[in-house]
Amino acid sequence: MSLIPCLDLKEINRHHRDALLAAFTRVLDSGWYVLGVEVEGFEREFAAWCGAAQCVGVGNGLDALTLIFRAYLQQGVMVQGDEVIVPANTYIASILAVSAVGLRPVLVEPHGATFNLDPARIEAAITPRTRGILAVHLYGQAADMTRITEIARRRGLKVVEDCAQAHGAVHAGRAVGAWGDAAGFSFYPTKNLGALGDAGAVTTSDAALASMVRTLRNYGSEKKYQNRYQGFNSRLDELQAALLRVRLPLLGAENARRREVATRYLETIRNPWVRLPEMPVEAEAHVWHLFVVRCAERDRLQAYLAEQGVQTMVHYPIPPHRQEAYRGAFEGSWPLTEAIHAEVLSLPMGPHLTDAEVARVVSAVNGWGV
Ligand SMILES: *Cc1c(COP(=O)(O)O)cnc(C)c1O
């Protein structure tokens, strides 16, 4: 019995081999490898794809988010010690981006059905030092940006989106990356839009912010060898940009296939011990980066599925506030977040899955009992 992998990048990229090789050759032969026409082209194409005015290519997703907050500090919009509201159950990068520049992450519990920041809990977490909300579109589902941006506007807060898992998700007719004051994307190879290495981008319709991020990603320099700020080196390189330009036009169809797989799982997995995620009212609000089920006996379910040749993963086993790196950093308790981390299991998901593989995953899950 062959193994069904959680994600098969080799299989996905095999279909685009010729186009990827052509892009590689174009960059190789150009003799220009950092900040050139490919990055400019990708920035233009990705901004248009999201419906944002500007896109700035950077080294990875963590840097994209960090550079946004760093830019707000440089502009004086935020000062060190200011607070930013972040979901307690997210990948640690969201929280690192805030703490790395001397801002204080304030952890807020998620909504049990969506795993995303619960708008009903945001206002109670706002203090006189709060300056921003970092909304994470976790597992591929757009957070409730209508309510989040409404609260932010009323309370005078910036909204930053972590779009690392949700390229192409659309909330109320507008894509993620075009809702907040700024957004960070990751193109890590496993993301819905993935490069063949590390890559990331900031999107925004704030021209001054875009220009600050552009300067900070390149040593704080607007003019060669003149440094206005103490910047970073975090540039999207020409090769990754050229490869992403091959992948971007395929993203819509790949997300549609992910949605088909999710629909099949939702319609045919029937196991009283396994709690399924919900299809959002607006189907386009979810691009199914991950298909995450909950089970009180998660580790036993995972072991059983492995025996059946179905690979699964846990996103994520330890919440950020329980990580060694943040020991003693946060006060409070986040029982919902902890329950989620103890119970979640990610089934195979991706555009590479065949109908037969999806059916095998379903019968394996349905065949398990406590
Ligand atoms: C992957 C990811 C990031 C970080 O992206 P990198 O490119 O790996 O730095 C940030 N936030 C979330 C939610 C992610 O899944």
PDBQT file of the ligand as one rigid body, heavy atoms in Angstrom, charges set to zero:
ROOT
HETATM    1  C1  LIG A 401       4.805  30.204   7.485  1.00  0.00    +0.000 C 
HETATM    2  C2  LIG A 401       4.218  31.218   8.371  1.00  0.00    +0.000 A 
HETATM    3  C3  LIG A 401       4.907  32.399   8.700  1.00  0.00    +0.000 A 
HETATM    4  C4  LIG A 401       6.358  32.641   8.398  1.00  0.00    +0.000 C 
HETATM    5  O1  LIG A 401       6.764  32.515   7.085  1.00  0.00    +0.000 OA
HETATM    6  P1  LIG A 401       8.293  32.141   6.759  1.00  0.00    +0.000 P 
HETATM    7  O2  LIG A 401       8.385  32.424   5.306  1.00  0.00    +0.000 OA
HETATM    8  O3  LIG A 401       8.485  30.718   7.115  1.00  0.00    +0.000 OA
HETATM    9  O4  LIG A 401       9.149  33.060   7.564  1.00  0.00    +0.000 OA
HETATM   10  C5  LIG A 401       4.240  33.366   9.426  1.00  0.00    +0.000 A 
HETATM   11  N1  LIG A 401       2.972  33.173   9.857  1.00  0.00    +0.000 NA
HETATM   12  C6  LIG A 401       2.296  32.052   9.583  1.00  0.00    +0.000 A 
HETATM   13  C7  LIG A 401       0.893  31.919  10.077  1.00  0.00    +0.000 C 
HETATM   14  C8  LIG A 401       2.896  31.026   8.855  1.00  0.00    +0.000 A 
HETATM   15  O5  LIG A 401       2.216  29.898   8.609  1.00  0.00    +0.000 OA
ENDROOT
TORSDOF 0
